[in-house]
Amino acid sequence: MPLKISLSTHDALTLPADVAVIGVSEGASHKAGPIATITKALGPSASRLLKRQEFTGKRDQTVELSTNGALKPSSVVLVGLGTGEPTEAQVRLMAAKAARAALAARATSLVLEVPYTARGAERAAAEGVVLGAYRFTKYLTGDRLPKATLERVTLVTTGRASKEAREAVEVGRQIGEAICIARDLVNEPPNELYPEALAKFCVDMAKERGLKCTVFDKATLSKKGMKLFVAVGQGSAREPKMVHLVYSPEGKKPKKRLVFVGKGLTFDTGGICIKPAAGMEDMKGDMGGAANVIALMAALSVLRPDVEVHGLIGAAENMPDGAAYRPGDIFGSLDGKSVEIINTDAEGRLVLADVLAYGKSLEPDLMVDNATLTGACVVALGPFTNAYFANDDAVADEVRAAARDAGESMWQLPLLDELRDGLKSDWADLKHTADRWGGAITAALFLREFVGSTKWVHMDVAGPSLLHRAQGLHPKGGTGHGVLTFLKLVEAYAAKG
């Protein structure tokens, strides 16, 4: 059952619910507004609690009060908004935290009063509550199943609950659900989600959402000359698949053509250069980039922007079979360059190289790849921030603005040409890895070899794609980090024509 989200213009404290969450600006008067209503209804104990907690409305401050029947909600959570007008991203984050707090309290109903002065607040709030209410329970049974789940959210708005505001809430709900597709895919176990299964998911989703979908099998990939891609999957009993999803605006000539490429390693053992056992279970998430692209395409079927968008998924399993590719092997590529294999655990860039070359042939105005590519990126930026690289300064600025507006943590790293020599091979056109120093950068430099003059961005989401604890918008497990930024980027291209 999808989460039911409605709009109301009533005072949040007059609406029956298990939990009411109310935003309070820093320095707000305790003699007027919601704090005054609460302290009047609950008596001196509420005032003492606020004083003891030193609640002043600073950003991220929270205090919870049980109403004991004195107000319609069973409990009230005050959330500090800080100073200044809240942004769309801050509204989304507040809504996600409110939903997560409701889950922790085993609430089935939530009333949320958010600051609607922010641009796009209705949509952002709806996105946030869906993202905050997310849980992956598909494989839980018996006592492990949640005892309660959030079923109903009422968003309290000031002014009139217009038709446009209600439509924005519905769009936000559907976009939140689309992002949760990425989370579900990352959380699926690798025995259930393998290249063929991922391709079938895309086919079914495309049919449901009015997208075009073409799947290329191993024989077709080989015929096309995508030898790097095929090499990565040749050690697995599961053959590789490439998926080509297309969104086109109905009845309109698209203003731009964008290509998004996702790394879809449904499991990565490291191949012959096998990984250590500890933590290898997380390698089910090595298709996080592909999951993001699939979620993006699902969201575009809701937004319907005036641009043409292609989603390309390179899906494979990297296994240490007798047929697996080896260090020292040399393979050709769709682009024509030959590549010497150094480390079979650097498989993602090989898949991406061929898929990027395919994407380049579509002659896009912009191509963005998304991949859980390097541990070096996590060392550089930590687990909550992804790196991005761009071969065009104006495009880098566009990504920076989109990430800022989306509220997703991203940081640009440089394409340092002085490190390019590390990819020189004695036996082929390129090696696919260099020294460990600057590993995220040399991986990006390798990918750059296959995009030609196309404007291109590489997103390394190795850290935030799968988290070991909840952080901000994101739950433990798969996150969909990056999809909101991609949507902002697509909307910006649609707007500028």
Secondary structure, DSSP 8 states (H G I E B T S, - for coil): ---EEEEE-S-GGGS-EEEEEEEEETT--SSSHHHHHHHHHH-HHHHHHHHHTT----TT-EEEEE-TTSSSEEEEEEEEEESS---HHHHHHHHHHHHHHHHHTT-SEEEEE--TTSTTHHHHHHHHHHHHT----TT--GGGS-S----EEEEE-SS---HHHHHHHHHHHHHHHHHHHHHHHHHS-TTT--HHHHHHHHHHHHHHHT-EEEEE-HHHHHHHT-HHHHHHHTTSSS--EEEEEEE--TTS--S-EEEEEEEEEEEE--TTS---STTGGGGGGTTHHHHHHHHHHHHHHHH--SSEEEEEEEEEEE---TT---TT-EE--TTS--EE-S-TT--HHHHHHHHHHHHHTT--SEEEEEE---HHHHHHH-TT-EEEEESSHHHHHHHHHHHHHHT--EEE----GGGGGGG--SSSSEES---STTHHHHHHHHHHTTTTTS-EEEEE-TTTTEESS-BTTB-SEE--TTHHHHHHHHHHHHHH-
